[in-house]
Amino acid sequence: MAAPSKFLGDWSGLSGFGTISYDIKINVRPGDGEPNPFEMWLIGPGGSLRWTSPGVDTTTDWITIQAKLDPEDWTVDSGSFEGVLADVQQFRIRVRMFSNTDFSQVNGFDNVVVAVPEPTTSGVLAGAVGMFLRRRKR
């Protein structure tokens, strides 16, 4: 599955702390074939990156797959991590979850999100305390 062009472009601001997530459900599991890992690819003039899930999950319930945009979590197939994020021209998610040759599997995808994590409560609280102490000194 490939992302539409409105989701592509300069992702360099997400390096190290952004995330990609999506929900998937295996509606119909095929009678043959081995499960494939969850995989995503980012491709651009700066090279190609691949993220592979640490395990295989063949549950038939909705599950959320999440990958951090951290260089340690991605395989650089060509180019460089930062080079790819500077101009993402393709974002792909593996759709065939089994290595079979028939087309009996049916998967559902929903809620594909590329995001910067929300600030943590402790970070917001520390900032508020710092501002309070600074105002108090004046």
N, C-alpha and C positions, 0 to 999 in steps of 0.2 A: 504494500500500500504506500503510495507516495503523497506527500503533503502538497497542497496547492501553493502557488507562488506567494500568496500573502503571508505565509509562515516562513518564508526564506529570507536570506539577506545576512546582515551583520549580526552575529550572535556573540561577538567578542566580549561584550559586557556581561555575559552569563558565565564566562570561564571561571571555574573553581567553585561556584556556588549556585548556579542555576540548575534546574531539574527538567527532565522530560518524563511525563507520566501518561499512561493510558489504561483504560479498563478493557479487559478481554474476557470473553466467555466462549468456551468450546461447546457449541450447541449440539453438534453431532460428531462423535468421535468415529473415525473410520475403523473398519474391521481389521485392517492390516496396517503395517508401517510402525516405525519407531518414532517417539516424540522428538521434535527438534527443540533446541533452546530458544528462548525469546531473544530476538536480535533487532537492533536498529542500526541504521547507517546514516552518516552525514557526509556529503560529498560536495566538493567545490574545487575551484582552480588551485587551492592550496593543498589538495590531497583528498584522502578518504579515511574516515574513522568508522570503527565498528564497535558496538557495545553488545556483549553477550551475557545473558543472565547466568548467575552462578549455578542455578539448578533448573530442572525441568518440572513444570507443574501441569498435570493433565486433568485437574479438577474440572468439573462441568459447571461450577458456580462462577459468578463474576469475580474477578480478582484484579487488583491494581498492580501494574508493573511500573517501577520508577527507577530512573537512572540519573545519577548526578553528572553534571557536565564538568567533571574533574578529570584531568589527564591520566590519573592513575586508574580510572575505571573504564577507559576506552583503549582499544587497540588501534594504533596508527598503521593503517595498511599502506599508505603512501603520504608523502608530504609531512606536515606537522600539525599538531593539535590546534595551536593558535592560528595557523594558516587556514585551516578548514573553517574555524569559527568566524574568521574575518569576512567570509563570503560563502555562506551555505547556499548551494544551488539545488541540492536534493536532500530531502529528509525522507527516509524509507523505514517502514516497519515490516518485519516478517509476517506474512499472512498464512502461509502453509505451515501448520504446526506439527505435521507428521510427514515422515519420509515415504509415504505411500505413492502409488502412481494413479490411484483413482481419485475422483473428485467428490467423494461422499462426505468429507468433513465440511462442517458449517461452523464458522466462527463469527462472533459478534464483537465489534469494536465500538468504543464510546469514550468520550471525555479525554481526547488527546490534548495535553496541555504542555506548553513550554513556559516555564515560570522562574521568577526569582523568589526564593523563600521569604515568607513574612518575617519581620523582625521578631526575635524571641521576647517573651515577657520580661525576662531578666535584663535583656539589653535595653528595652524601653524604660524599665524601672531605673537602671543605672544612669541612663541619660537624664531622666527627670530629677534624680537626686543630685547629679552633677550641676544641672541648671539651678536648682534650689540653692545649693551651697555657693555657687558663683554669685547669685543675686544677693545672698545674705552678706557676703564680704563687702559689697559696695555699700 
